[in-house]
């Protein structure tokens, strides 16, 4: 059933098209600019920042850094008039005289620049300007985690839940403005997990290791076509100074249970090498208290109900390591290797009690289920990358090769005891043990080519191919008879899945003085085979799709700009969503995948506005067909058994208005405010119930920072999310308040933060679900209210030299990868 056979006709066509596009490109005659930076004593200045500007409008063109000999070079600059600014900490800013470039090929050498010291010692300098917690840019919203006191001691999932437009549901599903199908990326690479496994990873990723979170609601054709709701890219902190530097941190948090962690980041950078690495350990012990009331109906008449309480205590041990090296082969070529690894262990202890009612609401029996589990989730990923800039032009080629493996070993032991209405045990205990082995391997290669045809016209082309193989084997044994385990073939399973994706894209962009235009087309071919060994069920899919995108932006003035974009995207089912394994809460409730799921397709439109370069507003609309939707409903043919799974609904229409308003209050208070109004109308049919429903959702968030003086600062945030209709589920309103205080220490090398989140314990999710023959109310109690104390210390040299981004070729595959345990 393997599909490791390339569709050579398609790939040959894509490569030929890319080659023709590149072959049609002709170099533009331009000039190189060279120079040198010295100090007042005539000594060369290393790592000075040189910014090039075009006259007469002072348009920024390019940035370079001086080397150890003080030399710098700007490559392939078009004829015109220019000036440069030179900056370096401890020196006064230098601005050159204007100079002209003629249409010539010989390099132009500028007179030596001499920097004068600022007269200040480094320990006298205090940085008063800081990044705001929320930044709005043309194509994305940026949450600067390091700038938030309230993020201290929290997890990545906590920070996401506080971010504008992002909602984390009761079962940890992540959506943006009410839309599911969100891609989660780490440093430009799509994460290897989905579902509960992804939530566990984010819950144990400390906020202290995060620099910022980028929320991209309508990506261009350069990105994988997956993700109708957009992309959330979590950018981890990097120590980027020359020399050796780094940071360490320690945190402790207390809710009902204790939590804590430590982290270390190290970086050594020279002109040729950049060595970097990090290690984080996090311990999180928390609880999940789920209360369910489930009513079963027949022809509108109540036939019975379950009143259930499920209490889970979840101790996690989370270890992650990251290490890499970049080497400058030449002035134009950089190669690198990156390793990521993790080892996570989890031992859930679950106590479930259920009271059984008849049609009149009278108690007729009880049953109680315990689950003792032991989970081990190791993983590793390797990335090799190359970036080459062609010396006679501004063309750039990047190549990534990826290999990743994720596996798990899970043991479960369910014990169910049955009681009559008086509390007397009336049936023998039922013991069910589970042994799950899962393995997922990902191989991918991609190449991207950037060609600036002129100063204002840019072309990007790229190709990618990936191979994925998943093997998940789940065995359940009935151990009710001691010493005689019996394999339960009705719920055991062995599922194999292989997938190959081939893709190519082309992006063209043109910038004029006021108008910028970008258009792109991405083509993707998918070949997939699935086989369920338990019953022989199999499927095979082979389809090709095209995904166009167009972006327009016009600057009417310095005070107002407007943009419009439209694109087509798809979401393939995750490997977890396709996996038909059953994961039990108790004998009456389980979760399972759906191997019959089809991909969903989305057309998305957005109209955005920026006022005074600070205030933003956008109006968006999308339509998704075959929408992959999570459902909780009774199982047809089984008596009072409920399943949580995913189904394709006919379509979903979505419309949203979003606004961002940063408002300074005096000189010491900065208020970041965000308002979202959105609604989704769902249409489809499931569990004998027709669906044509939706509502308008109101979401408002305010984050406020107060500078107290004396290296002290404070922060306060508040948010409210109104009632939301998600398919058959009616989610009740939620709101939350948090506060924190911060102190800089040891010449600003250390930061101490004290935070209390969800002060009034009001962010608890609850909902009502209704089908023709089934109703459910639930509420989830969690440790959202916590007090945490975090200390971070930075050390080493801090002359900044930015590191390059590393985004591998297995991004979409890693996003869809999932631990089989769910």
Phi, psi and omega in degrees: 000003182296146178241031181280049177234119183290146168278090190294328180298315180294309184296323178296319178297317181296317180294321179297317179299315179297320180295320178297319179299315180293321182295332179283348183284134178241138183294147177263132182295125184210178188231145172267144179244126178240159179189181180217147180241125178238162171268184185293344178265004179084009180273142179297145181252122182268142172067026171286145179267121180247117180253132181257132181234144178264138174266154012266356189260011178057039179288128178293136183247308188196159176237140173225165176242143175286149180269190184295339177265009181079003186271152175214164179208132169259128186258136172057062177262134183288154178302146180155189180254138186218167164212165180232154171241137180241130183225143174199136181303131181095353179236153174287147178295138179248132175240127183279166170287160178292147177217157183249144173249124175273172179280084183218163183258344180281142181298149176256125180257123180274157174299152180299137177265136180244120180265137176259139179297152183280348181082005180246142170280152184301327182282357176267349185272129174238131180274116182262340179267131180229156176296139175290157179300323180238130173238138176250122175243176188303319187245004184197161173250132185244126175256109180276093187297320183295338180275357184255123174294321185292341177283347184296132177076359180268177176258169177299324179294322177298316182294319177300318182296333179270355185280148183301129175079352182265132179233132174251118187282180182297332178256023173071017173286138185254131178225158175244119179053039176084006183249127177276179181087028181282136174271127176255123181241149172242115181052046177079001179246130181293136186294154183279000189236163176214167176061221183294326179296320176295317179299319178297320179297312181293327179293336182252005174270112186290143180297335180296342179266003184254133174272308182203164175237125180254126181250110184248110188273340181216082185291159179277179182293345179294330180278157173305146185293346183290151173104077182289336179273346180114196188234137168245113182253113180268112182264117181282156180293141176230133173275114191247009181284155173291153183085208181248129179206177180171194179203155172226156182213155176218141181217152176221137178226149180226118168245236169288323179242157180282156178215152180192168180189164176224154179210150179220130175238132179230146180211133172231122184233130170235187181291333182256323187245147166226111177255133183213155179191162178206155174220136177227135171238135182221132174245126180227119172242120182217182180227159175225108184253102184259125177247124183236139167230112188245126182245130178255136185234159173214118184054038177083355181259137179290129179250344180169174182204158172240129172251108192238147174230124181237115184244117182244128171255125190235096173272124180248142166240117188240119179238132176219144179225144181220130181212143181199168177215138171244140179229130180274097180295321178205184179296340184252348190232130176233134174240154182207158175228136182228134177239133172234134178217155178210152174220113184238133177237149188208125179236087182287144174234110188244131175240119182237129176236139183226130174254126185262128179246155173269189183296338181266001180087010179274142179287128180243339178190174176224156163213149181230135182234133172245150178226119175252119184237163176213113184239136174231125183236089174272159175198156170209155179215137179240138178226129170248135186219153180219139172229127180232127175254124183288130190294332184265009180201184178260015181291147181221134177241130175235140180228136177230137173235129185232144167222134180217148177223135178228132179215168181209153172231121186229128174244137179225148176219108179261132175234120182242130178240141186245141184224151175275186186295337180271354180096005178274135180293127186237000177220155177296150177297149178248118180249127181231122178249146180234140178229111184243133174236126180230145179214134180223128178236139182232130173234136182207150173219140177212156177222136179233137183232127182244128179229106173282098183299324176211184180298335185243349184244131187225139178236139176229131175227157180193159176225158181205147172216139181222150178231130182231136177226125179236137180222110183235124184236119182238124179242128175244135181236134172277111183249026180298326176267111186303131178081002181224070179292136182240125179295126178267099184286346181286336180237349174284158184196157173222115188240128178245141181215130176231143185211140174231134177232128174245137185213154172211152179214161173218130177239133175237135179223140180229130179242124171255188183296325182239332186250136172233140183228137174223132177227144182211159175220130177241136178242130180228135173247134180238129172236124184219139175232134175232142180219126177256105189291335184296323181233004178080003180293136179217162175214156177221133182229141178211109182213150178239134180224153177245142185229095179277158174209144179222134178231129176235138176217133181230127177265101179292323179196182176293343184262345185209132172223154184223144179223152177224137175216151178215143181203161174245138183220167175223161172229117172278150175300143175290162180297327177292319181294332178277339187286118185279015178300154177249131179239117193266138166270316173199180183300343183257358186216129177209164176244143181208155175277174183228101182291352180270001183297140173254159175292155176252149182237143186224133164259129184233139179229140178218138177236112186239155183223144176232127182244134176054026180058019182225314185269134181232151175212143180216149174236128184227154178215143175212154173230127181243128176255151185054044186298124177284113190232135176284133180228150174232116188202165178292150179273126181294130178093352177245144184276114174056044175242133184246140179240143170249118185209194177235143179224157173272113171274160186302305180194161177225127172258135186227133176224142186210147169238132181226141181219141178236129186225091173282126185230110173285137178243100186070204182264350188243351183239131175237126184244121177255121186232140183221133180234133176230134170236121180211162178205146177233131176254119184261135176229133180170190184215126177205143180052047177057031181229123175280137182240126172208081194211158176176175178202169177269130182250137179245124180229122180230138181221139179225127179238124189234128181245134182238122175273116186267345183089159179064036180067017177253144172212161182222163182213147179218133175226157178210147178209158179217135178232118186282179179303141182224133175265112177246102182053243181272001186254130176254105185270130185280160182297153176219154175208163182203156180223139177218159180210153179203164179222148187223146178225127173275141187221164173051060179056040177067014175277339180242150178224127178246129184229136175239127188223143167235122181257152178046061189305321185261008177051059186240003184268017184288127181283141175210154185201167176233132181241137181221129169236180181299318185241024183202139174223147180214134169245137175215155172218144182241123175260129182223173179273058178284338176266115182217155169246129183227149177232126184228137173235132178235135181230130179254145182214163175096188181282152188224033173280117194282133171217100191302138176275155182280155178284149179234102178241113187282186184263003183249033190294306183293322182296319180292326177297322185274345179295145182211141170297133182299345181283354171103000000 
